[in-house]
Amino acid sequence: MRSLEAGLLRSVAGKAFQAWKACLSYLAIKSQDLFQIEGVKFCALRKEWVLAVAPTTALTQIAERLM
């Protein structure tokens, strides 16, 4: 709250976004079975990396799978 009062909105927004990415990543890792795609072999390490890192470009796809 001190950051908001000091007018550091951009800093607070960035931290909130990083917290959202971390939360989404945690949920994705806990639900890895939802990320099995029939007919397509994913490299296990790549799948785990994408779920753990949750790149910004993949956030929408990860969130859709979790719904």
PDB file of N, CA, C, O and CB in Angstrom:
ATOM      1  N   MET A   1       0.818  -1.197   0.000  1.00  0.00           N
ATOM      2  CA  MET A   1       0.000   0.000   0.000  1.00  0.00           C
ATOM      3  C   MET A   1       0.857   1.254   0.000  1.00  0.00           C
ATOM      4  O   MET A   1       0.469   2.277  -0.565  1.00  0.00           O
ATOM      5  CB  MET A   1      -0.928   0.002   1.196  1.00  0.00           C
ATOM      6  N   ARG A   2       2.009   1.180   0.624  1.00  0.00           N
ATOM      7  CA  ARG A   2       2.883   2.357   0.643  1.00  0.00           C
ATOM      8  C   ARG A   2       3.293   2.734  -0.776  1.00  0.00           C
ATOM      9  O   ARG A   2       3.409   3.914  -1.107  1.00  0.00           O
ATOM     10  CB  ARG A   2       4.135   2.094   1.508  1.00  0.00           C
ATOM     11  N   SER A   3       3.510   1.715  -1.612  1.00  0.00           N
ATOM     12  CA  SER A   3       3.902   1.985  -2.994  1.00  0.00           C
ATOM     13  C   SER A   3       2.796   2.719  -3.736  1.00  0.00           C
ATOM     14  O   SER A   3       3.061   3.646  -4.502  1.00  0.00           O
ATOM     15  CB  SER A   3       4.247   0.682  -3.720  1.00  0.00           C
ATOM     16  N   LEU A   4       1.555   2.301  -3.507  1.00  0.00           N
ATOM     17  CA  LEU A   4       0.437   2.977  -4.167  1.00  0.00           C
ATOM     18  C   LEU A   4       0.322   4.417  -3.701  1.00  0.00           C
ATOM     19  O   LEU A   4       0.094   5.325  -4.501  1.00  0.00           O
ATOM     20  CB  LEU A   4      -0.874   2.233  -3.902  1.00  0.00           C
ATOM     21  N   GLU A   5       0.479   4.618  -2.406  1.00  0.00           N
ATOM     22  CA  GLU A   5       0.384   5.976  -1.862  1.00  0.00           C
ATOM     23  C   GLU A   5       1.502   6.866  -2.383  1.00  0.00           C
ATOM     24  O   GLU A   5       1.323   8.074  -2.533  1.00  0.00           O
ATOM     25  CB  GLU A   5       0.421   5.940  -0.338  1.00  0.00           C
ATOM     26  N   ALA A   6       2.648   6.271  -2.657  1.00  0.00           N
ATOM     27  CA  ALA A   6       3.791   7.036  -3.158  1.00  0.00           C
ATOM     28  C   ALA A   6       3.688   7.280  -4.666  1.00  0.00           C
ATOM     29  O   ALA A   6       4.529   7.972  -5.240  1.00  0.00           O
ATOM     30  CB  ALA A   6       5.096   6.305  -2.835  1.00  0.00           C
ATOM     31  N   GLY A   7       2.673   6.720  -5.301  1.00  0.00           N
ATOM     32  CA  GLY A   7       2.482   6.939  -6.730  1.00  0.00           C
ATOM     33  C   GLY A   7       3.275   5.989  -7.613  1.00  0.00           C
ATOM     34  O   GLY A   7       3.512   6.290  -8.783  1.00  0.00           O
ATOM     35  N   LEU A   8       3.683   4.865  -7.083  1.00  0.00           N
ATOM     36  CA  LEU A   8       4.474   3.907  -7.847  1.00  0.00           C
ATOM     37  C   LEU A   8       3.572   2.847  -8.485  1.00  0.00           C
ATOM     38  O   LEU A   8       3.764   1.651  -8.269  1.00  0.00           O
ATOM     39  CB  LEU A   8       5.526   3.241  -6.946  1.00  0.00           C
ATOM     40  N   LEU A   9       2.607   3.288  -9.256  1.00  0.00           N
ATOM     41  CA  LEU A   9       1.630   2.377  -9.856  1.00  0.00           C
ATOM     42  C   LEU A   9       2.265   1.372 -10.802  1.00  0.00           C
ATOM     43  O   LEU A   9       1.888   0.201 -10.803  1.00  0.00           O
ATOM     44  CB  LEU A   9       0.581   3.164 -10.595  1.00  0.00           C
ATOM     45  N   ARG A  10       3.219   1.811 -11.603  1.00  0.00           N
ATOM     46  CA  ARG A  10       3.837   0.902 -12.569  1.00  0.00           C
ATOM     47  C   ARG A  10       4.569  -0.229 -11.847  1.00  0.00           C
ATOM     48  O   ARG A  10       4.511  -1.382 -12.274  1.00  0.00           O
ATOM     49  CB  ARG A  10       4.810   1.669 -13.489  1.00  0.00           C
ATOM     50  N   SER A  11       5.247   0.098 -10.771  1.00  0.00           N
ATOM     51  CA  SER A  11       5.956  -0.909  -9.993  1.00  0.00           C
ATOM     52  C   SER A  11       4.969  -1.902  -9.377  1.00  0.00           C
ATOM     53  O   SER A  11       5.201  -3.111  -9.401  1.00  0.00           O
ATOM     54  CB  SER A  11       6.804  -0.244  -8.896  1.00  0.00           C
ATOM     55  N   VAL A  12       3.887  -1.394  -8.835  1.00  0.00           N
ATOM     56  CA  VAL A  12       2.879  -2.250  -8.216  1.00  0.00           C
ATOM     57  C   VAL A  12       2.204  -3.130  -9.261  1.00  0.00           C
ATOM     58  O   VAL A  12       1.951  -4.309  -9.010  1.00  0.00           O
ATOM     59  CB  VAL A  12       1.832  -1.402  -7.480  1.00  0.00           C
ATOM     60  N   ALA A  13       1.915  -2.573 -10.417  1.00  0.00           N
ATOM     61  CA  ALA A  13       1.277  -3.352 -11.483  1.00  0.00           C
ATOM     62  C   ALA A  13       2.198  -4.468 -11.957  1.00  0.00           C
ATOM     63  O   ALA A  13       1.738  -5.581 -12.213  1.00  0.00           O
ATOM     64  CB  ALA A  13       0.895  -2.441 -12.665  1.00  0.00           C
ATOM     65  N   GLY A  14       3.476  -4.190 -12.076  1.00  0.00           N
ATOM     66  CA  GLY A  14       4.433  -5.211 -12.485  1.00  0.00           C
ATOM     67  C   GLY A  14       4.527  -6.339 -11.477  1.00  0.00           C
ATOM     68  O   GLY A  14       4.595  -7.512 -11.847  1.00  0.00           O
ATOM     69  N   LYS A  15       4.532  -5.981 -10.202  1.00  0.00           N
ATOM     70  CA  LYS A  15       4.598  -6.996  -9.153  1.00  0.00           C
ATOM     71  C   LYS A  15       3.320  -7.832  -9.116  1.00  0.00           C
ATOM     72  O   LYS A  15       3.378  -9.039  -8.882  1.00  0.00           O
ATOM     73  CB  LYS A  15       4.839  -6.338  -7.789  1.00  0.00           C
ATOM     74  N   ALA A  16       2.176  -7.206  -9.342  1.00  0.00           N
ATOM     75  CA  ALA A  16       0.907  -7.938  -9.372  1.00  0.00           C
ATOM     76  C   ALA A  16       0.887  -8.913 -10.550  1.00  0.00           C
ATOM     77  O   ALA A  16       0.413 -10.041 -10.419  1.00  0.00           O
ATOM     78  CB  ALA A  16      -0.288  -6.958  -9.463  1.00  0.00           C
ATOM     79  N   PHE A  17       1.400  -8.474 -11.694  1.00  0.00           N
ATOM     80  CA  PHE A  17       1.458  -9.347 -12.864  1.00  0.00           C
ATOM     81  C   PHE A  17       2.370 -10.542 -12.611  1.00  0.00           C
ATOM     82  O   PHE A  17       2.025 -11.671 -12.960  1.00  0.00           O
ATOM     83  CB  PHE A  17       1.940  -8.566 -14.089  1.00  0.00           C
ATOM     84  N   GLN A  18       3.529 -10.302 -12.008  1.00  0.00           N
ATOM     85  CA  GLN A  18       4.448 -11.397 -11.696  1.00  0.00           C
ATOM     86  C   GLN A  18       3.817 -12.371 -10.707  1.00  0.00           C
ATOM     87  O   GLN A  18       4.022 -13.580 -10.813  1.00  0.00           O
ATOM     88  CB  GLN A  18       5.764 -10.848 -11.128  1.00  0.00           C
ATOM     89  N   ALA A  19       3.052 -11.855  -9.748  1.00  0.00           N
ATOM     90  CA  ALA A  19       2.366 -12.727  -8.791  1.00  0.00           C
ATOM     91  C   ALA A  19       1.308 -13.570  -9.504  1.00  0.00           C
ATOM     92  O   ALA A  19       1.138 -14.747  -9.183  1.00  0.00           O
ATOM     93  CB  ALA A  19       1.715 -11.890  -7.661  1.00  0.00           C
ATOM     94  N   TRP A  20       0.598 -12.983 -10.465  1.00  0.00           N
ATOM     95  CA  TRP A  20      -0.407 -13.717 -11.233  1.00  0.00           C
ATOM     96  C   TRP A  20       0.257 -14.822 -12.057  1.00  0.00           C
ATOM     97  O   TRP A  20      -0.249 -15.942 -12.117  1.00  0.00           O
ATOM     98  CB  TRP A  20      -1.196 -12.757 -12.155  1.00  0.00           C
ATOM     99  N   LYS A  21       1.391 -14.508 -12.691  1.00  0.00           N
ATOM    100  CA  LYS A  21       2.119 -15.511 -13.468  1.00  0.00           C
ATOM    101  C   LYS A  21       2.558 -16.664 -12.575  1.00  0.00           C
ATOM    102  O   LYS A  21       2.456 -17.827 -12.966  1.00  0.00           O
ATOM    103  CB  LYS A  21       3.340 -14.879 -14.160  1.00  0.00           C
ATOM    104  N   ALA A  22       3.043 -16.352 -11.387  1.00  0.00           N
ATOM    105  CA  ALA A  22       3.500 -17.388 -10.461  1.00  0.00           C
ATOM    106  C   ALA A  22       2.339 -18.268 -10.016  1.00  0.00           C
ATOM    107  O   ALA A  22       2.480 -19.488  -9.923  1.00  0.00           O
ATOM    108  CB  ALA A  22       4.181 -16.755  -9.239  1.00  0.00           C
ATOM    109  N   CYS A  23       1.203 -17.658  -9.743  1.00  0.00           N
ATOM    110  CA  CYS A  23       0.012 -18.408  -9.335  1.00  0.00           C
ATOM    111  C   CYS A  23      -0.455 -19.322 -10.467  1.00  0.00           C
ATOM    112  O   CYS A  23      -0.758 -20.493 -10.236  1.00  0.00           O
ATOM    113  CB  CYS A  23      -1.123 -17.443  -8.921  1.00  0.00           C
ATOM    114  N   LEU A  24      -0.513 -18.800 -11.663  1.00  0.00           N
ATOM    115  CA  LEU A  24      -0.936 -19.580 -12.820  1.00  0.00           C
ATOM    116  C   LEU A  24       0.028 -20.731 -13.080  1.00  0.00           C
ATOM    117  O   LEU A  24      -0.395 -21.841 -13.403  1.00  0.00           O
ATOM    118  CB  LEU A  24      -1.038 -18.686 -14.059  1.00  0.00           C
ATOM    119  N   SER A  25       1.307 -20.468 -12.941  1.00  0.00           N
ATOM    120  CA  SER A  25       2.324 -21.498 -13.116  1.00  0.00           C
ATOM    121  C   SER A  25       2.154 -22.615 -12.089  1.00  0.00           C
ATOM    122  O   SER A  25       2.236 -23.795 -12.430  1.00  0.00           O
ATOM    123  CB  SER A  25       3.724 -20.887 -13.007  1.00  0.00           C
ATOM    124  N   TYR A  26       1.920 -22.248 -10.851  1.00  0.00           N
ATOM    125  CA  TYR A  26       1.715 -23.239  -9.785  1.00  0.00           C
ATOM    126  C   TYR A  26       0.500 -24.117 -10.090  1.00  0.00           C
ATOM    127  O   TYR A  26       0.569 -25.341  -9.974  1.00  0.00           O
ATOM    128  CB  TYR A  26       1.534 -22.537  -8.418  1.00  0.00           C
ATOM    129  N   LEU A  27      -0.601 -23.493 -10.477  1.00  0.00           N
ATOM    130  CA  LEU A  27      -1.817 -24.261 -10.793  1.00  0.00           C
ATOM    131  C   LEU A  27      -1.596 -25.178 -11.989  1.00  0.00           C
ATOM    132  O   LEU A  27      -2.093 -26.304 -12.008  1.00  0.00           O
ATOM    133  CB  LEU A  27      -2.993 -23.313 -11.075  1.00  0.00           C
ATOM    134  N   ALA A  28      -0.861 -24.707 -12.978  1.00  0.00           N
ATOM    135  CA  ALA A  28      -0.590 -25.522 -14.166  1.00  0.00           C
ATOM    136  C   ALA A  28       0.267 -26.734 -13.810  1.00  0.00           C
ATOM    137  O   ALA A  28       0.013 -27.838 -14.290  1.00  0.00           O
ATOM    138  CB  ALA A  28       0.109 -24.681 -15.250  1.00  0.00           C
ATOM    139  N   ILE A  29       1.268 -26.533 -12.981  1.00  0.00           N
ATOM    140  CA  ILE A  29       2.125 -27.649 -12.590  1.00  0.00           C
ATOM    141  C   ILE A  29       1.349 -28.666 -11.765  1.00  0.00           C
ATOM    142  O   ILE A  29       1.553 -29.871 -11.910  1.00  0.00           O
ATOM    143  CB  ILE A  29       3.336 -27.143 -11.801  1.00  0.00           C
ATOM    144  N   LYS A  30       0.462 -28.187 -10.902  1.00  0.00           N
ATOM    145  CA  LYS A  30      -0.346 -29.097 -10.089  1.00  0.00           C
ATOM    146  C   LYS A  30      -1.338 -29.882 -10.955  1.00  0.00           C
ATOM    147  O   LYS A  30      -1.785 -30.957 -10.554  1.00  0.00           O
ATOM    148  CB  LYS A  30      -1.100 -28.313  -9.004  1.00  0.00           C
ATOM    149  N   SER A  31      -1.685 -29.359 -12.134  1.00  0.00           N
ATOM    150  CA  SER A  31      -2.672 -29.990 -13.013  1.00  0.00           C
ATOM    151  C   SER A  31      -2.035 -30.385 -14.343  1.00  0.00           C
ATOM    152  O   SER A  31      -2.631 -30.166 -15.397  1.00  0.00           O
ATOM    153  CB  SER A  31      -3.864 -29.045 -13.254  1.00  0.00           C
ATOM    154  N   GLN A  32      -0.854 -30.952 -14.311  1.00  0.00           N
ATOM    155  CA  GLN A  32      -0.136 -31.277 -15.544  1.00  0.00           C
ATOM    156  C   GLN A  32      -0.920 -32.205 -16.456  1.00  0.00           C
ATOM    157  O   GLN A  32      -0.751 -32.157 -17.675  1.00  0.00           O
ATOM    158  CB  GLN A  32       1.189 -31.905 -15.214  1.00  0.00           C
ATOM    159  N   ASP A  33      -1.773 -33.048 -15.890  1.00  0.00           N
ATOM    160  CA  ASP A  33      -2.534 -33.984 -16.717  1.00  0.00           C
ATOM    161  C   ASP A  33      -3.461 -33.279 -17.700  1.00  0.00           C
ATOM    162  O   ASP A  33      -3.831 -33.866 -18.717  1.00  0.00           O
ATOM    163  CB  ASP A  33      -3.341 -34.907 -15.837  1.00  0.00           C
ATOM    164  N   LEU A  34      -3.844 -32.043 -17.426  1.00  0.00           N
ATOM    165  CA  LEU A  34      -4.697 -31.281 -18.341  1.00  0.00           C
ATOM    166  C   LEU A  34      -3.951 -30.854 -19.603  1.00  0.00           C
ATOM    167  O   LEU A  34      -4.567 -30.430 -20.581  1.00  0.00           O
ATOM    168  CB  LEU A  34      -5.252 -30.054 -17.635  1.00  0.00           C
ATOM    169  N   PHE A  35      -2.645 -30.965 -19.577  1.00  0.00           N
ATOM    170  CA  PHE A  35      -1.836 -30.485 -20.675  1.00  0.00           C
ATOM    171  C   PHE A  35      -1.338 -31.603 -21.579  1.00  0.00           C
ATOM    172  O   PHE A  35      -0.373 -31.422 -22.322  1.00  0.00           O
ATOM    173  CB  PHE A  35      -0.678 -29.716 -20.144  1.00  0.00           C
ATOM    174  N   GLN A  36      -1.988 -32.747 -21.517  1.00  0.00           N
ATOM    175  CA  GLN A  36      -1.688 -33.840 -22.435  1.00  0.00           C
ATOM    176  C   GLN A  36      -2.491 -33.612 -23.707  1.00  0.00           C
ATOM    177  O   GLN A  36      -3.710 -33.454 -23.653  1.00  0.00           O
ATOM    178  CB  GLN A  36      -2.016 -35.236 -21.797  1.00  0.00           C
ATOM    179  N   ILE A  37      -1.834 -33.596 -24.816  1.00  0.00           N
ATOM    180  CA  ILE A  37      -2.498 -33.383 -26.102  1.00  0.00           C
ATOM    181  C   ILE A  37      -2.442 -34.681 -26.880  1.00  0.00           C
ATOM    182  O   ILE A  37      -1.361 -35.213 -27.136  1.00  0.00           O
ATOM    183  CB  ILE A  37      -1.837 -32.218 -26.906  1.00  0.00           C
ATOM    184  N   GLU A  38      -3.605 -35.192 -27.258  1.00  0.00           N
ATOM    185  CA  GLU A  38      -3.671 -36.448 -27.987  1.00  0.00           C
ATOM    186  C   GLU A  38      -3.059 -36.299 -29.374  1.00  0.00           C
ATOM    187  O   GLU A  38      -3.280 -35.302 -30.062  1.00  0.00           O
ATOM    188  CB  GLU A  38      -5.119 -36.928 -28.094  1.00  0.00           C
ATOM    189  N   GLY A  39      -2.295 -37.297 -29.768  1.00  0.00           N
ATOM    190  CA  GLY A  39      -1.716 -37.306 -31.094  1.00  0.00           C
ATOM    191  C   GLY A  39      -0.461 -36.474 -31.252  1.00  0.00           C
ATOM    192  O   GLY A  39       0.189 -36.525 -32.296  1.00  0.00           O
ATOM    193  N   VAL A  40      -0.110 -35.710 -30.236  1.00  0.00           N
ATOM    194  CA  VAL A  40       1.082 -34.878 -30.323  1.00  0.00           C
ATOM    195  C   VAL A  40       1.998 -35.248 -29.170  1.00  0.00           C
ATOM    196  O   VAL A  40       1.591 -35.249 -28.008  1.00  0.00           O
ATOM    197  CB  VAL A  40       0.724 -33.360 -30.294  1.00  0.00           C
ATOM    198  N   LYS A  41       3.236 -35.559 -29.507  1.00  0.00           N
ATOM    199  CA  LYS A  41       4.198 -35.879 -28.455  1.00  0.00           C
ATOM    200  C   LYS A  41       4.942 -34.613 -28.062  1.00  0.00           C
ATOM    201  O   LYS A  41       5.671 -34.025 -28.860  1.00  0.00           O
ATOM    202  CB  LYS A  41       5.192 -36.981 -28.919  1.00  0.00           C
ATOM    203  N   PHE A  42       4.743 -34.211 -26.828  1.00  0.00           N
ATOM    204  CA  PHE A  42       5.480 -33.077 -26.290  1.00  0.00           C
ATOM    205  C   PHE A  42       6.740 -33.593 -25.630  1.00  0.00           C
ATOM    206  O   PHE A  42       6.714 -34.632 -24.970  1.00  0.00           O
ATOM    207  CB  PHE A  42       4.619 -32.266 -25.288  1.00  0.00           C
ATOM    208  N   CYS A  43       7.804 -32.907 -25.792  1.00  0.00           N
ATOM    209  CA  CYS A  43       9.004 -33.226 -25.038  1.00  0.00           C
ATOM    210  C   CYS A  43       8.678 -32.920 -23.581  1.00  0.00           C
ATOM    211  O   CYS A  43       8.301 -31.793 -23.259  1.00  0.00           O
ATOM    212  CB  CYS A  43      10.269 -32.411 -25.552  1.00  0.00           C
ATOM    213  N   ALA A  44       8.815 -33.898 -22.703  1.00  0.00           N
ATOM    214  CA  ALA A  44       8.436 -33.730 -21.300  1.00  0.00           C
ATOM    215  C   ALA A  44       9.146 -32.539 -20.671  1.00  0.00           C
ATOM    216  O   ALA A  44       8.539 -31.790 -19.905  1.00  0.00           O
ATOM    217  CB  ALA A  44       8.751 -34.998 -20.510  1.00  0.00           C
ATOM    218  N   LEU A  45      10.406 -32.358 -20.982  1.00  0.00           N
ATOM    219  CA  LEU A  45      11.135 -31.238 -20.388  1.00  0.00           C
ATOM    220  C   LEU A  45      10.594 -29.901 -20.874  1.00  0.00           C
ATOM    221  O   LEU A  45      10.519 -28.943 -20.104  1.00  0.00           O
ATOM    222  CB  LEU A  45      12.620 -31.343 -20.708  1.00  0.00           C
ATOM    223  N   ARG A  46      10.218 -29.831 -22.147  1.00  0.00           N
ATOM    224  CA  ARG A  46       9.672 -28.570 -22.677  1.00  0.00           C
ATOM    225  C   ARG A  46       8.349 -28.249 -22.015  1.00  0.00           C
ATOM    226  O   ARG A  46       8.110 -27.100 -21.642  1.00  0.00           O
ATOM    227  CB  ARG A  46       9.491 -28.647 -24.205  1.00  0.00           C
ATOM    228  N   LYS A  47       7.477 -29.247 -21.859  1.00  0.00           N
ATOM    229  CA  LYS A  47       6.184 -29.018 -21.223  1.00  0.00           C
ATOM    230  C   LYS A  47       6.377 -28.518 -19.800  1.00  0.00           C
ATOM    231  O   LYS A  47       5.737 -27.554 -19.380  1.00  0.00           O
ATOM    232  CB  LYS A  47       5.340 -30.303 -21.228  1.00  0.00           C
ATOM    233  N   GLU A  48       7.263 -29.177 -19.058  1.00  0.00           N
ATOM    234  CA  GLU A  48       7.511 -28.759 -17.681  1.00  0.00           C
ATOM    235  C   GLU A  48       8.102 -27.355 -17.629  1.00  0.00           C
ATOM    236  O   GLU A  48       7.783 -26.577 -16.730  1.00  0.00           O
ATOM    237  CB  GLU A  48       8.447 -29.748 -16.986  1.00  0.00           C
ATOM    238  N   TRP A  49       8.956 -27.035 -18.583  1.00  0.00           N
ATOM    239  CA  TRP A  49       9.551 -25.695 -18.616  1.00  0.00           C
ATOM    240  C   TRP A  49       8.476 -24.644 -18.870  1.00  0.00           C
ATOM    241  O   TRP A  49       8.430 -23.623 -18.184  1.00  0.00           O
ATOM    242  CB  TRP A  49      10.647 -25.611 -19.701  1.00  0.00           C
ATOM    243  N   VAL A  50       7.612 -24.890 -19.853  1.00  0.00           N
ATOM    244  CA  VAL A  50       6.555 -23.926 -20.180  1.00  0.00           C
ATOM    245  C   VAL A  50       5.633 -23.732 -18.985  1.00  0.00           C
ATOM    246  O   VAL A  50       5.246 -22.604 -18.680  1.00  0.00           O
ATOM    247  CB  VAL A  50       5.745 -24.395 -21.412  1.00  0.00           C
ATOM    248  N   LEU A  51       5.277 -24.816 -18.307  1.00  0.00           N
ATOM    249  CA  LEU A  51       4.387 -24.691 -17.161  1.00  0.00           C
ATOM    250  C   LEU A  51       5.079 -23.991 -15.994  1.00  0.00           C
ATOM    251  O   LEU A  51       4.446 -23.212 -15.282  1.00  0.00           O
ATOM    252  CB  LEU A  51       3.890 -26.066 -16.728  1.00  0.00           C
ATOM    253  N   ALA A  52       6.354 -24.255 -15.792  1.00  0.00           N
ATOM    254  CA  ALA A  52       7.071 -23.654 -14.668  1.00  0.00           C
ATOM    255  C   ALA A  52       7.365 -22.173 -14.898  1.00  0.00           C
ATOM    256  O   ALA A  52       7.226 -21.354 -13.988  1.00  0.00           O
ATOM    257  CB  ALA A  52       8.371 -24.402 -14.421  1.00  0.00           C
ATOM    258  N   VAL A  53       7.770 -21.840 -16.117  1.00  0.00           N
ATOM    259  CA  VAL A  53       8.156 -20.469 -16.412  1.00  0.00           C
ATOM    260  C   VAL A  53       6.937 -19.620 -16.772  1.00  0.00           C
ATOM    261  O   VAL A  53       6.917 -18.418 -16.507  1.00  0.00           O
ATOM    262  CB  VAL A  53       9.176 -20.441 -17.549  1.00  0.00           C
ATOM    263  N   ALA A  54       5.939 -20.230 -17.365  1.00  0.00           N
ATOM    264  CA  ALA A  54       4.722 -19.539 -17.811  1.00  0.00           C
ATOM    265  C   ALA A  54       5.060 -18.276 -18.597  1.00  0.00           C
ATOM    266  O   ALA A  54       4.821 -17.164 -18.128  1.00  0.00           O
ATOM    267  CB  ALA A  54       3.837 -19.183 -16.608  1.00  0.00           C
ATOM    268  N   PRO A  55       5.623 -18.454 -19.804  1.00  0.00           N
ATOM    269  CA  PRO A  55       5.942 -17.280 -20.614  1.00  0.00           C
ATOM    270  C   PRO A  55       4.685 -16.449 -20.881  1.00  0.00           C
ATOM    271  O   PRO A  55       3.586 -16.987 -21.016  1.00  0.00           O
ATOM    272  CB  PRO A  55       6.594 -17.705 -21.945  1.00  0.00           C
ATOM    273  N   THR A  56       4.864 -15.173 -20.952  1.00  0.00           N
ATOM    274  CA  THR A  56       3.741 -14.259 -21.146  1.00  0.00           C
ATOM    275  C   THR A  56       2.931 -14.633 -22.381  1.00  0.00           C
ATOM    276  O   THR A  56       1.706 -14.513 -22.372  1.00  0.00           O
ATOM    277  CB  THR A  56       4.242 -12.821 -21.266  1.00  0.00           C
ATOM    278  N   THR A  57       3.591 -15.082 -23.434  1.00  0.00           N
ATOM    279  CA  THR A  57       2.890 -15.433 -24.671  1.00  0.00           C
ATOM    280  C   THR A  57       2.021 -16.677 -24.512  1.00  0.00           C
ATOM    281  O   THR A  57       1.111 -16.895 -25.312  1.00  0.00           O
ATOM    282  CB  THR A  57       3.890 -15.651 -25.790  1.00  0.00           C
ATOM    283  N   ALA A  58       2.285 -17.496 -23.496  1.00  0.00           N
ATOM    284  CA  ALA A  58       1.523 -18.737 -23.292  1.00  0.00           C
ATOM    285  C   ALA A  58       0.497 -18.628 -22.172  1.00  0.00           C
ATOM    286  O   ALA A  58      -0.217 -19.596 -21.907  1.00  0.00           O
ATOM    287  CB  ALA A  58       2.469 -19.875 -22.993  1.00  0.00           C
ATOM    288  N   LEU A  59       0.402 -17.489 -21.513  1.00  0.00           N
ATOM    289  CA  LEU A  59      -0.504 -17.362 -20.363  1.00  0.00           C
ATOM    290  C   LEU A  59      -1.961 -17.620 -20.726  1.00  0.00           C
ATOM    291  O   LEU A  59      -2.678 -18.280 -19.974  1.00  0.00           O
ATOM    292  CB  LEU A  59      -0.378 -15.984 -19.757  1.00  0.00           C
ATOM    293  N   THR A  60      -2.399 -17.112 -21.857  1.00  0.00           N
ATOM    294  CA  THR A  60      -3.791 -17.305 -22.269  1.00  0.00           C
ATOM    295  C   THR A  60      -4.083 -18.783 -22.497  1.00  0.00           C
ATOM    296  O   THR A  60      -5.106 -19.299 -22.048  1.00  0.00           O
ATOM    297  CB  THR A  60      -4.095 -16.501 -23.547  1.00  0.00           C
ATOM    298  N   GLN A  61      -3.182 -19.454 -23.192  1.00  0.00           N
ATOM    299  CA  GLN A  61      -3.390 -20.886 -23.460  1.00  0.00           C
ATOM    300  C   GLN A  61      -3.374 -21.701 -22.183  1.00  0.00           C
ATOM    301  O   GLN A  61      -4.168 -22.628 -22.029  1.00  0.00           O
ATOM    302  CB  GLN A  61      -2.324 -21.412 -24.416  1.00  0.00           C
ATOM    303  N   ILE A  62      -2.480 -21.368 -21.267  1.00  0.00           N
ATOM    304  CA  ILE A  62      -2.418 -22.086 -19.988  1.00  0.00           C
ATOM    305  C   ILE A  62      -3.702 -21.868 -19.203  1.00  0.00           C
ATOM    306  O   ILE A  62      -4.270 -22.813 -18.655  1.00  0.00           O
ATOM    307  CB  ILE A  62      -1.197 -21.626 -19.156  1.00  0.00           C
ATOM    308  N   ALA A  63      -4.157 -20.624 -19.149  1.00  0.00           N
ATOM    309  CA  ALA A  63      -5.381 -20.307 -18.401  1.00  0.00           C
ATOM    310  C   ALA A  63      -6.596 -21.011 -19.004  1.00  0.00           C
ATOM    311  O   ALA A  63      -7.460 -21.489 -18.269  1.00  0.00           O
ATOM    312  CB  ALA A  63      -5.614 -18.786 -18.376  1.00  0.00           C
ATOM    313  N   GLU A  64      -6.669 -21.081 -20.340  1.00  0.00           N
ATOM    314  CA  GLU A  64      -7.796 -21.751 -20.993  1.00  0.00           C
ATOM    315  C   GLU A  64      -7.821 -23.222 -20.636  1.00  0.00           C
ATOM    316  O   GLU A  64      -8.896 -23.777 -20.408  1.00  0.00           O
ATOM    317  CB  GLU A  64      -7.725 -21.579 -22.512  1.00  0.00           C
ATOM    318  N   ARG A  65      -6.669 -23.869 -20.582  1.00  0.00           N
ATOM    319  CA  ARG A  65      -6.610 -25.292 -20.222  1.00  0.00           C
ATOM    320  C   ARG A  65      -7.041 -25.525 -18.773  1.00  0.00           C
ATOM    321  O   ARG A  65      -7.615 -26.563 -18.445  1.00  0.00           O
ATOM    322  CB  ARG A  65      -5.190 -25.835 -20.435  1.00  0.00           C
ATOM    323  N   LEU A  66      -6.761 -24.559 -17.925  1.00  0.00           N
ATOM    324  CA  LEU A  66      -7.085 -24.713 -16.507  1.00  0.00           C
ATOM    325  C   LEU A  66      -8.558 -24.490 -16.211  1.00  0.00           C
ATOM    326  O   LEU A  66      -9.042 -24.866 -15.143  1.00  0.00           O
ATOM    327  CB  LEU A  66      -6.261 -23.759 -15.687  1.00  0.00           C
ATOM    328  N   MET A  67      -9.274 -23.883 -17.146  1.00  0.00           N
ATOM    329  CA  MET A  67     -10.703 -23.593 -16.908  1.00  0.00           C
ATOM    330  C   MET A  67     -11.539 -24.816 -17.028  1.00  0.00           C
ATOM    331  O   MET A  67     -12.757 -24.750 -16.859  1.00  0.00           O
ATOM    332  CB  MET A  67     -11.213 -22.552 -17.870  1.00  0.00           C
TER     333      MET A  67
END
